Amino acid sequence: MMSTGELLSIDPQELQFPFELRKQISCSLNLSNKTHSYVAFKVKTTNPKKYCVRPNTGVVLPASTGNVIAVTMQAQKEAPPDMQCKDKFLLQSVVASPGTAAKDITPEMFNKESGNRVEECKLRVVYLAPPQPPSPVQEGSEEGSSSTASVSDNGSLNASEFTSVPRAHVKQHQPQHNSSDARSRISKLAEEKNAAIQQNKSLQQELELLRRKARKGHTGIPLMYVILVGLIGVILGYLLKRT
């Protein structure tokens, strides 16, 4: 709601504070100059120790808008009965000389007894209820009535659902990790098998060569060599069974 005088338009007409104990609360007034003159203003209150006004005096340029006055209420230890406040503000305005600045404003400019034409606007203070927290999760849905979903009624249900997501992702990645390890072990065993087969072939070739030499020289194969070849064959057979 806007208060409109001949000099200034004031928006809003009430100072509305969302009341909270032990917390500073601020609101603002917007001034618009309806004239083509410089207009000086001054803000007064019935309870100056309770409020801080910045600026409490100033000049609104001709036909200008968006001039903001910030009003801060000091932190209160107790709430008033029925959230009703009797504090009031008075905004005085007067036509000033062209080029007037805030530092040029004097109390005499707002003295009616001196013949000055002073426009006054009374503003009351209204306490608003603080913003309410989000409403709790409603019961009654099939999911909400289950034993796993109904954790509490203060919103922890949503929190538990979110924290469970990373755990699900971890479970999905575990099979991929195990599969990679298995493929690595199979590849390593295959390499060992191929190496054993190549070594077996090489030994067989050497054995055949010795046999040919033995036939030509009419001599038998040395017993130690036969034993050595047998041991190697046993080891190779064991390795082949592992794969």
BELTAZI-V273813 format. One record per residue. N is the residue number from 1. RES is the residue in one letter. OMEGA is omega in whole degrees, -180 to 180 (none if undefined). Layout:
n;res;omega
N;RES;OMEGA
N;RES;OMEGA
This chain:
n;res;omega
1;M;-176
2;M;174
3;S;-175
4;T;173
5;G;179
6;E;-177
7;L;-174
8;L;167
9;S;-175
10;I;-179
11;D;-1
12;P;-180
13;Q;177
14;E;173
15;L;-174
16;Q;-179
17;F;171
18;P;-167
19;F;173
20;E;-180
21;L;175
22;R;180
23;K;175
24;Q;-177
25;I;-178
26;S;170
27;C;-174
28;S;174
29;L;177
30;N;-179
31;L;176
32;S;-180
33;N;-178
34;K;-175
35;T;175
36;H;180
37;S;172
38;Y;-180
39;V;176
40;A;179
41;F;178
42;K;-177
43;V;176
44;K;178
45;T;178
46;T;-178
47;N;-173
48;P;180
49;K;-176
50;K;-173
51;Y;174
52;C;-176
53;V;180
54;R;-12
55;P;176
56;N;171
57;T;180
58;G;-179
59;V;176
60;V;-177
61;L;-179
62;P;175
63;A;-179
64;S;178
65;T;177
66;G;176
67;N;-170
68;V;172
69;I;180
70;A;180
71;V;-178
72;T;176
73;M;180
74;Q;-180
75;A;-178
76;Q;180
77;K;-178
78;E;176
79;A;179
80;P;179
81;P;177
82;D;178
83;M;179
84;Q;-180
85;C;-180
86;K;-180
87;D;179
88;K;177
89;F;177
90;L;177
91;L;180
92;Q;178
93;S;-177
94;V;177
95;V;-179
96;A;180
97;S;178
98;P;180
99;G;180
100;T;176
101;A;-177
102;A;-179
103;K;-179
104;D;-177
105;I;179
106;T;178
107;P;-178
108;E;-179
109;M;-177
110;F;179
111;N;-179
112;K;-178
113;E;178
114;S;179
115;G;179
116;N;177
117;R;-175
118;V;176
119;E;-176
120;E;178
121;C;180
122;K;-180
123;L;178
124;R;-179
125;V;-180
126;V;175
127;Y;176
128;L;176
129;A;180
130;P;179
131;P;-178
132;Q;176
133;P;179
134;P;-179
135;S;-179
136;P;179
137;V;-178
138;Q;175
139;E;178
140;G;177
141;S;-178
142;E;180
143;E;-178
144;G;-177
145;S;-179
146;S;-176
147;S;-178
148;T;-175
149;A;-174
150;S;180
151;V;178
152;S;-178
153;D;-176
154;N;176
155;G;-179
156;S;177
157;L;180
158;N;-179
159;A;-179
160;S;179
161;E;-179
162;F;-178
163;T;-180
164;S;-178
165;V;180
166;P;180
167;R;179
168;A;179
169;H;-180
170;V;-180
171;K;180
172;Q;-178
173;H;-178
174;Q;178
175;P;179
176;Q;179
177;H;179
178;N;179
179;S;178
180;S;178
181;D;-179
182;A;179
183;R;180
184;S;-180
185;R;179
186;I;180
187;S;-180
188;K;179
189;L;179
190;A;178
191;E;178
192;E;179
193;K;180
194;N;179
195;A;179
196;A;179
197;I;179
198;Q;179
199;Q;178
200;N;178
201;K;-180
202;S;179
203;L;179
204;Q;178
205;Q;179
206;E;179
207;L;179
208;E;179
209;L;179
210;L;179
211;R;179
212;R;178
213;K;-179
214;A;179
215;R;-179
216;K;-178
217;G;179
218;H;177
219;T;179
220;G;178
221;I;179
222;P;-177
223;L;-178
224;M;180
225;Y;179
226;V;179
227;I;-179
228;L;179
229;V;179
230;G;179
231;L;179
232;I;178
233;G;178
234;V;-180
235;I;180
236;L;177
237;G;178
238;Y;179
239;L;179
240;L;178
241;K;179
242;R;-178
243;T;none
